[in-house]
Amino acid sequence: MAQTIGPLVQGRRSLGGRAYVAMATAMLLAATATGAALGLFANVAELSLVPTGLRLVALSVIAAVWIPHELGLIRLPMLQRERQVPIDWRTRRGPIVGSAMYGAVLGVGFLTFVGHTGLYVVLAAAVLLASPELGALLFFTYATGRMTAVTLETIAQTRSPDWYFGLLNSRTMTARAQAAALALIAVLAAGTALHS
């Protein structure tokens, strides 16, 4: 991600700051709208009529299934687009509009290459909870995390390229963190299901 956004927000400090704000704003708005739409769809489809405990057990299972995938023990198919946003957006659209377009696509989440499975669990949670408000909150939170990652990648890439490229080549730490987060979600969803 930083390879695309870095050039968009670098350059004159004021222009870089505005491009970053455009990207962050578009990302958070698109994520919030996507989560709300998924929650609304599930609510209209009357998924909320399914007992909460069953929906939480389903979420727990979905999160648990992805753990061995994140650890590289098995490979599960990941439904996604196998490409990133067009790199020429920054030249054809300019840094502000290009950044906003990039942020909007990232905010939706599944319109680009997905490197880790956390998005699938967030998507499942938004649907299974069948609430536009909770869907919006889940996707907003996920997008905030993704935005933080983009920010840190961009800073690392520009300030410490050796460290950044070393991090890119070592995905073990990221995979373990994703697996731990999935395990936490699985346990919390199962525990909540038992008490509902």
N, C-alpha and C positions, 0 to 999 in steps of 0.2 A: 504494500500500500504506500509506503513512504517513498518508493521510487517514483510514483505518480504524483503524490501530493507535494513532496519536497520541492520539485521545480515550480509548482504552482504558487507556493507561498514564500519562496525565497526571493531575494532581490531587494528593492526598496522596502524599508521597514514598514511604512504606512500601507503600501500595497499588499505586502505579505500578510499583515495583520487583518486587513479587510478580506482578503481571500480566505484566510483561515476561519474568520467569523462566518463568512458565507457558507463555507463547507460545513462547519459545525452546526449552524442553524438549519441548513437544508437536511443534513443527516438526522438530526433529532426530530425535526418535523415529519420527515418521511417515515422514520421508525415509529413514531407515535401513531401516525395515521395507519400504518400497516398493522400494528398490534391491535388498534381499535377495530379495524376492519375485520381481522381474523376473529376477534372476540365477538363482534356483532354477528358475523356469519354463523358462528357456532351457536350463538344465542337464538338467532332466527331459526336455525335448523333444530332447535329444541334439544341440543346436547345437554343443556342445564337440567333437563328432566332425568338424566342418568344420575343415580346417587353420587354424591360428592366423593365418598370413599372409593367407589369403583374408578372414578376419573383420576383420583390421586394415585391409586395403585397402577393404573395404566401409565401415568407420568413417571412413576418410580421405575417401572419396567423399561420404559423407553430410555430413561437416563442410564440405567444399569447396562443395557445392551450395548451402548456406545463406549463404555469404559475399556473393554479389551481392544476395541478399534483404536482408541486414542493411544493406548500403550503399545500398539503395533503387533499385538498378538494375533489378531484376525483382521481381515479387510472387508468392510461392509460397503456396499454401493452408496455413494453420496449423490443424491439428486441435486444437480446444480448446472449452471452455465460454466463451461470450461474456459472462460475468458474474463478478462478484467475490462474496465471501462476503456474506451478508445483513448489512446495517449494524445491524439491530436486535438482533443477537446481544449487543451490549454492553449494551443496556438490558434485554432479556429474561433474559439469563443472568448478568449481572453482569460486572465487569471481569476477574476471575480466570478463570472458566469460559469467558467469551466470548473472552478472549485465547488460552486453550488450544485452543478449537475453531478459532479463526482460524489458529493456528500449525499445527495438524494438517492443515488443508486446504492451507495453503501448503507444508507438508512433502511431501505427496503430489506436488505440483507441477503436475499437469495438470487439477486440479479447478476451477481459476479461469482467468481471462484470462491468456494468456501473451504478454507484450509482445516478447520476444526469443526467438531460436531455440536458445539454449544448452541449454535443457531437452531439446529433441529429440535433441541430440547426446549428452547425458548418458544419456538413456533408451536410445538406440541402443547406446551403449557398454556399459551394464549388461546388455543382452540379448546383444550380440555377444561379450562376454567370458565369458558363460555361467557366471558364478561368483557365488554368493550373497554371498561376502565382498567381492569387488570391486564388485559392484552396490551393496551397503550403503555401502562407502567412497565410491564416486562420488556417490551421492545425499546422503550426509552432508556431503561437501565442497561440493556444489552448494547445499545448504540453509544451510550456514555462510555462504557468499557472499551468499545471498539475505537471511539474517538480518542480516548486516552492512549490506546496502543499506537494509533497513527501519530499522535503528538510526540510520544516518547521515541518512536522509530525515526521520525523526522529530526528530532533533536540529536539523537544518537548518530544518525547518518551524517549530519552536517558537522557535529562537534568531535565525534570520535569514530571515523569510518572503520578503523580496524576492529574495534569492539563491536560495532554494528554488524559488519559482515561475518564476524565470528558467531554472533548470535543467530544470524540467518542460517548458518551452516549447522547449528546445534539446536534442533527442535525438541530434544529430549526434555528439557526443562518445561517448555510450553506444553508438551503432550502430558507430562505428569501433572501439571497444574490443571489442565482441562479434565483429566481423569479424576483428580481429587474433587474438582467442582461438581462433576457429574455424580460422583459417589455421594457427596453432600446432598445434592438435590434428590437423589434416589432415597436416601435415608430420611430426609425431612418429609418428602411426599408420602413415603410409606408410614412414617410415624404419625403424620397428620391424619392419614386415612384410618389408622387404628383408633384414633380418638374422635373421629367424626361420626 
